[in-house]
Amino acid sequence: MLKVEGLWKTYTVDGGEIPAVRGVGFTVETGEFFTLLGPSGCGKSTTLRCIAGLEVPNSAEITLDEIDLFSSRQRRSVPIHKRNIGMVFQSYAIWPHMSVYDNVDFPLKVKGIPDRREKVMRALELVGLHRLEDRSATDLSGGQQQRVAIARAIVMDVDLLLFDEPLSNLDSKLRIQMRFELRQLQKQLGITSIYVTHDQEEAMVLSDRVAVMDDGHIVEVGKSQDIYLKPRKLFTAKFVGQSNLLSCEVVSVDGVNATVKTVIGEITTGAPDRSASSEGFLMIRPEHIPMSWTQEELPSSDVNVFEGTIISETFTGKLVDYRVRVGEFTFEVQTPLHHALQKQNRVFIQLPPERCVMLAKDTPGTS
Amino acid sequence: MIDATRPVTKLPTLRIRGIHVVVGAVLILLGYLVVVPLVLLVLSGFKETGFIFDAGFTLRHFIEIYVDARTYELILNTLVFATGSTLVSLCLGVMFAWLTERTDLPFKTATRISLILPMAIPGVLLAVGWVLLASPRIGMINRIFVTLFGGDPLVDIFTMSGMIFVQGLSFTPTAYLIVSPSFRRMDPLLEEAAAIFGANLFRTLRHVVIPLLLPSILAAGAMVFLVSLVVFDVPGTLGMPSRIFVFSSEIFAAASAPLGVPEFGRIGALSTLFMFFTFTLALFYNYMTRRASRFTTVTGKGYRPKLIELGRWKMFALAVIIFYLALSLLLPFVTLLWTSLLPFYQPFSWDALQMLSFEGYRTTLSLTRVHLALSNTFVVVVVTSMVVAIFSTVISWLIVHSHPYARRALDLLSFFPLAIPHLMLGLALIYVYLTLRFLPIYGTVWILVIAFVTTYIAFGTRTTNAAMFQLHQELEEAARVSGASRLRAFKEIIIPLIVPAMLNVTIWVAAHSMRELSASLMLRTSKSVVISTLIWEFWAEDSATTEAAVLGIVMILILLLLTVVGIIVFERTSRVRSSRPRRTVEPDLRNTLSVEHPSP
């Protein structure tokens, strides 16, 4: 189990202090795949590098399996090379003067471990490169180089695996394939893993849990499904996927449902389980809004039905993106193809209560 | 599992870490090598006798220099000489760079290599070669001309224009090497765009190509100008006999005054004035290389530059290049070779042809002085080049890894020696080791090693910095995470990846410390003689022309070999580098271009 508490890190740039990570804390269970997701510059890579020991935090308590890796309180720090972790870098960081075999062998060699050949071959086999052991590392393709990097990270019995945007330099087809392989490999080995990415789809596919980061803070932590379907913070709703956000005010709560007032009228939502404030935003994902030419065709035609005007239609291949004007608000609506090619502009949309999520206004700095 | 029984190091912020000790030690060493001699030299200008431990300060030397009309003549001479040789080498260098990089000139690889080869001929030997060709009294060209047509000699090499001509030829490869990479990397789209709008060849050149390349051309100009200001061998060989003095030869003359004690005070004051100029220029050069690299960044896209067709100018261009090579390489070399095979110098004739023999080589190479010079040179060259290569690598690694302030200090201290004229460094080292006697190395070859390490560390660190910044930081971090200590990661990852650059430095420094003739002249004693100073001595004795030519030929052959090996290593290095991910370069260190610096 990895535990991070009160992690602060500032950089000195041109004499000024720039805070990169501001009091981040989280726990990763043994064997869990945990992802730090956020826009560039949010501090996710810095957090990872502090855990690896590549950066020295201003203050933090980092423990791995009950052992202090870094502790401001006890003024102790385990040097990088004694932390027993594996790391996969964005640039692959394959050593060009060594063969594939030597690259993977290096961690074993520096630690003076016996029976190295067997271990190296097993690691190479796991990533499907056992036939290329003699190749020079620079002769490999980008995807193969990244596999070498993964083999090198897992060749030791490491306690923790760190991934710093490892797939972002690959082309999109390969990236999708590697996601699945990586997930499988991690499940198979059961190594506690932390993954850093700005790609929300990657985070969804890979992770058991996701921590959304912004501006040096963790905004929210949750299972990947919850992060997408039931975000608790406005930032999460905005950053992960597309969303329609209507500012709203709670009118009444009846246990199962709540009624809120918005610019387009009153809307019934699922119960606002923890939202104490009476003002906030109503969020609904574009693909969760049924749209139809007549009110009767909607799934349940009695709640939250609004009449609107299509103002644009964009064909994206799998889906069609519409912009639908309802009163003073423009909804983003995503539907499968069969709705397209209708001449008519007048449509009905429905906001299913169970898909409407009530979000409090974000107060930055508290998470 | 983490080894819990191992002692964990305390928090780095609360303890002086190993790296700080190393940075401190290197800074102190660099300071000792670079700053101490300079301070002593400047101080001596303010002392009555020039000896720094004398009591009291005086401005007498500065006032005397100020009121002396000779000073202004000296400044004028130096500026004319430096400007002239810079213009000659820059015009030739830019023209050759454009021809070899942007046009369809035939035999391009051969041409590129041949244009670098003149670097193998040290300035002093080029000057000697041209004396043998164009001295009014003994020069072959003049003797043949007078025999055929009678009258006065045709050309006189012992003039300001003669000096500018020879120095210009000698610096052309340097200008060419600095400028040609930016010609190569310039985006051809810009040229094509101009062509699409109907600009002809010369308009394209004038309005698009030249302005874009201006920063790198100015950088080359500043570099060559800086070196022309401080160079000694050509002004010493060609100017001193006809009493045309520039700063360097003036200081040499003042320091080797035949009567009594050298005027150390005057020398110190002159040097102080002079270094004010060279430091300004060095900073300007630093600034221009920074701009040059910003303008001509590699886009990373593979492209084949469109080459300009020379058409009927093709043969003319080739003829110009061959003519240049004849003047800067072949004629002086053949003349030296001719001289070395004759018992005394005489122009070409049938009689002379009968006398050719290797007798000169036999007698010269069996002299004890020559043996001493050869073995001294070997020691100096080997030790200097290895020390510079290793020291530069360590400095560059520290520049990448240390605190911004330490980084700045390391970068500046290792760059400054570029602005210290070798003659003055030589002088300053005399002060240091005559006054501070804790290292009894005055008069030995080790003082030469110190002088050369100090001057060539500037080139060494420029090269290793560039190589180090091209290594992606994650390569080293991956090793650290894999369980390697800092030292082990340095040994097993950094060093093997930086070896080509280190080899580059080794070869360059070896070639340059072998031919160096400024600091070595200042520090010359009967014990510390090296080949270059011995050539100078033979040449100064009127009767030993053959010996000078013999040693000259030996030296040129070794230098040619080193240059060719250098070119091969350089070609291999640039090929390996391009296949590697790059370290993100911080803007303030991006000026560390790997350019060939000439030897002053």
Interface residues (C-beta under 8 A of the other chain):
Chain A: T12 A52 G53 L54 V56 L64 D65 I67 D68 L69 S72 R75 R76 S77 V78 P79 I80 H81 K82 R83 N84 I85 G86 M87 F89 Q90 S91 Y92 A93 W95 P96 H97 F106 P107 V110 K111 T138 A149 R152 M156 D159 L162
Chain B: M1 I2 D3 A4 R6 V8 T9 K10 L11 P12 T13 L14 P404 H472 E474 L475 E477 A478 A479 R480 V481 S482 G483 A484 S485 R488 E492 I493 P496 L497 V576 S579 R580 P581
